[in-house]
Amino acid sequence: MSEISPALVKQLRDRTLAPFGDCKKALTESGGDIEKAIDILRKKNSSIQAKTGDRETAEGRIGVFVDPAKKIGALVELRCESPPVTKSEHFIALANDLAKHVAHAQSHAADAEALLKQKFLDHDTKTVFDRIGEVVGIIRENMKPAKFTKVEGNVGAYSHHDGSIGVILEAEGATSNPELLRDICMHIVAKKPIALTREDVPAELIAKEKEIAKEQAESQGKGKPANIIEKIAEGKVNSWLKDNVLLDQPFVKDESKTVGELLKAAGLKAKRFVVQRVGGL
């Protein structure tokens, strides 16, 4: 056949993200058939994935996706080998694409292995494994999803600028306010609440804080009646709860209001939040 045109190479590159040289070679091998060239590139990427598959993936980032109109959202932890890769545009886009896939997937994948086998988004032939392979083929590092979470309802999400931590928040209410929910997710990253409500705080934690508060109150209130010491201890526990329960925390952008008050004013009620950290349990 005639020489492969730059326009055809660009078309293949736009569809696969593969380097220009690899696209041209694949098109030459396929005789200019772009679908066959895509298969050639996928086989090449799969070979690279097999070679890199045993390498340790100690780095990564949290991908985020929210669709307010469809009331879905997701977080995905995508792992790689080295810190520089976590900042590359291809890896960032891949992490967010996988979050989008998890959010839109019709069936829930039980684990990362099952996720890899799913058809990627609305593609008939490309799998999640193939989508990851496109980026592995460019960067030449082992990459794999670790954990993922899908949430439905009024959803907001936030990923820290370095991708090391991500939060997704689910709320219920007649209206949707994804910007407020995103801001609250950012607040969660900054203030690190341990629970949504006081009722959600593990009993053993409260018991431990009560014990600490009582010891501090007895030390500070020497010579005072037992009921006064008890009130001092109760005040310390209450203060600790305000610092650690999301709905009781002063909002990081306006400390005159609590997170709970902001949500109530917006006609929303928080149901749960999920925090994912790279390498976290």
Residue pairs with C-beta under 8 A, 6 or more apart in sequence:
1 31
1 32
4 24
4 27
4 28
4 32
8 27
8 32
8 34
9 20
9 23
9 24
9 27
11 34
12 18
12 23
12 26
12 27
12 34
12 37
12 38
12 41
13 19
13 20
13 23
15 34
15 38
16 23
16 38
16 41
16 134
17 90
17 134
17 135
17 137
17 138
18 26
18 41
18 45
18 134
18 137
18 138
19 137
19 138
22 41
22 44
22 137
23 37
23 41
26 37
26 38
26 40
26 41
26 44
27 33
27 34
27 37
29 37
29 40
30 36
30 37
30 40
41 137
42 130
42 133
44 137
45 130
45 133
45 134
45 136
45 137
46 129
46 130
46 133
48 133
48 136
48 137
48 140
49 129
49 132
49 133
49 136
49 142
52 81
52 136
52 140
52 141
52 142
53 142
54 142
55 81
55 141
55 142
56 81
56 142
57 79
57 80
57 81
57 142
57 143
57 144
57 146
58 79
58 81
58 279
59 79
59 80
59 81
59 82
59 83
59 85
59 86
59 278
60 77
60 78
60 79
60 80
60 86
60 146
60 163
60 278
60 279
61 77
61 78
61 86
61 91
61 92
61 95
61 159
61 162
61 163
61 164
61 278
62 75
62 76
62 77
62 78
62 95
62 159
62 160
62 163
62 164
62 165
62 166
62 276
62 277
62 278
63 75
63 76
63 77
63 78
63 92
63 94
63 95
63 96
63 97
63 98
63 99
63 159
63 163
63 166
64 73
64 74
64 75
64 96
64 99
64 157
64 158
64 159
64 166
64 168
65 73
65 74
65 96
65 99
65 100
65 102
65 103
65 157
66 72
66 73
66 103
66 155
66 156
66 157
66 168
66 178
66 182
67 73
67 103
67 104
68 154
68 155
68 176
68 178
70 104
71 152
71 153
71 154
71 155
71 176
72 103
72 104
72 150
72 151
72 152
72 155
73 103
73 150
73 151
73 152
73 155
73 156
73 157
73 168
74 99
74 100
74 102
74 103
74 148
74 149
74 150
74 151
74 157
74 168
75 99
75 147
75 148
75 149
75 157
75 159
75 166
75 167
75 168
75 274
75 276
76 95
76 98
76 99
76 102
76 145
76 147
76 148
77 145
77 146
77 147
77 148
77 166
77 276
77 278
78 91
78 94
78 95
78 98
78 143
78 144
78 145
78 146
79 143
79 144
79 145
79 146
79 278
80 86
80 91
80 139
80 141
80 142
80 143
81 141
81 142
82 141
85 91
85 139
85 141
86 92
86 162
86 163
87 162
88 139
90 135
90 138
90 139
91 135
91 139
91 143
92 163
94 131
94 132
94 134
94 135
94 143
95 163
97 121
97 131
98 128
98 131
98 132
98 145
98 148
99 148
100 121
101 118
101 120
101 121
101 128
101 131
102 109
102 115
102 148
102 149
102 150
103 150
104 121
105 118
105 150
107 118
108 150
109 115
109 118
109 148
112 144
112 145
112 146
112 147
112 148
115 128
115 145
115 148
116 127
116 128
116 129
116 132
116 144
116 145
117 127
117 128
117 129
118 127
118 128
119 125
119 126
119 127
119 128
120 126
120 127
120 128
120 130
120 131
128 145
132 143
132 144
132 145
135 143
136 142
136 143
147 276
149 168
149 274
149 276
151 168
151 169
151 170
151 272
151 274
152 170
153 170
153 171
153 172
153 271
154 170
154 171
154 172
154 173
154 175
154 176
154 177
154 178
154 181
154 268
155 168
155 169
155 170
155 171
155 178
155 181
156 168
156 169
156 171
156 177
156 178
156 179
156 180
156 181
156 182
156 183
156 184
156 185
157 166
157 167
157 168
157 169
157 181
157 182
157 185
158 166
158 167
158 182
158 185
158 186
158 188
158 189
159 165
159 166
159 167
160 166
160 189
163 278
164 277
164 278
165 189
165 275
165 276
165 277
165 278
166 275
166 276
167 185
167 186
167 188
167 189
167 273
167 274
167 275
167 276
168 185
168 273
168 274
169 181
169 184
169 185
169 188
169 270
169 272
169 273
170 270
170 271
170 272
170 273
171 181
171 263
171 268
171 269
171 270
171 271
172 268
172 269
172 271
173 266
173 267
173 268
173 269
174 267
175 266
175 267
175 268
177 266
177 268
180 262
180 263
180 266
180 268
181 268
183 253
184 246
184 251
184 259
184 262
184 263
184 270
185 273
186 252
187 249
187 251
187 252
187 253
187 259
188 246
188 273
188 275
189 275
190 252
191 249
191 252
193 244
193 245
193 246
193 249
194 201
194 205
194 244
194 245
195 201
195 202
195 244
195 245
195 246
196 245
196 246
196 247
196 270
196 271
196 272
196 273
197 245
197 246
197 247
198 241
198 245
198 248
200 245
201 241
201 244
201 245
206 237
209 236
209 237
209 240
210 233
210 237
212 236
213 232
213 233
213 234
213 236
213 237
213 240
214 229
214 233
216 232
216 233
216 236
217 229
217 230
217 232
217 233
217 236
218 229
220 232
221 228
221 229
221 232
241 248
242 248
242 249
243 249
246 259
246 260
246 270
246 273
247 258
247 259
247 260
247 263
247 270
248 258
248 259
248 260
249 258
249 259
250 256
250 257
250 258
250 259
251 257
251 258
251 259
251 262
254 262
257 265
259 270
260 270
263 269
263 270
